[in-house]
Amino acid sequence: MAIQAKKQLFTVDDYYKMAEAGIIKPDDRVELINGEIIRMSPIKSLHACMVDILGAELNFQLRGKAIIRVQNPIRIKPYSEPEPDVVITKFSKDRYRNHHPIPEDIYLVIEAADTTLRSDRTIKQRLYAEAGISEYWIINLKAQQVEMYLQPIGNEYTIMKTAQITETIVCSTIPFELVLEELF
């Protein structure tokens, strides 16, 4: 007779208590996904460059209209606090000083992917869809294309578009566009 071990899932509150107790160190690159503490991949140069380019361009285009958060947490209660590469949130005078943005605050989540492409397409995509985040993009660094996921229902997006390097993409939740040739 096989015995099935039960996982101990952590809440966001548990996660912060572990950090306060020193179990999770300040320099640990981890995030809380579906109650599990997941080690994040190291950030390679191309990935860092893409995040820098996105941050600068989006800050330029959306200044005063939205807040661009780069590699900072979003709160998806009670068991997830991912740290996407870029998040565009509703403008808030306090800049989310007292809490991380929640799905209702978010226009768009962007993940830049090289080594994380599989988990960004599966685990993260389901997480963001289930949370009701209206739009999710994956910048596929190897293929030099952008996967755009829209209109979440349940734990999946009902629309998926792929934009090639020769295209210009437009966000559906807050108006801005990116010329992919300039991005890559």
Stockholm file with secondary structure:
# STOCKHOLM 1.0

chainA/1-184         MAIQAKKQLFTVDDYYKMAEAGIIKPDDRVELINGEIIRMSPIKSLHACMVDILGAELNFQLRGKAIIRVQNPIRIKPYSEPEPDVVITKFSKDRYRNHHPIPEDIYLVIEAADTTLRSDRTIKQRLYAEAGISEYWIINLKAQQVEMYLQPIGNEYTIMKTAQITETIVCSTIPFELVLEELF
#=GR chainA/1-184 SS CCCCCCCCCCCHHHHHHHHHTTSSCTTCCEEEETTEEEECCCCCHHHHHHHHHHHHHHHHHHTTTEEEEESCCCCBTTTBBCCCSEEEEECCTTTTSSSCCCGGGEEEEEEEESTTHHHIIIIIHHHHHHTTCSEEEEEETTTTEEEEEEEEETTEEEEEEEECTTCEEECSSSCCEEEHHHHC
#=GC SS_cons         CCCCCCCCCCCHHHHHHHHHTTSSCTTCCEEEETTEEEECCCCCHHHHHHHHHHHHHHHHHHTTTEEEEESCCCCBTTTBBCCCSEEEEECCTTTTSSSCCCGGGEEEEEEEESTTHHHIIIIIHHHHHHTTCSEEEEEETTTTEEEEEEEEETTEEEEEEEECTTCEEECSSSCCEEEHHHHC
//
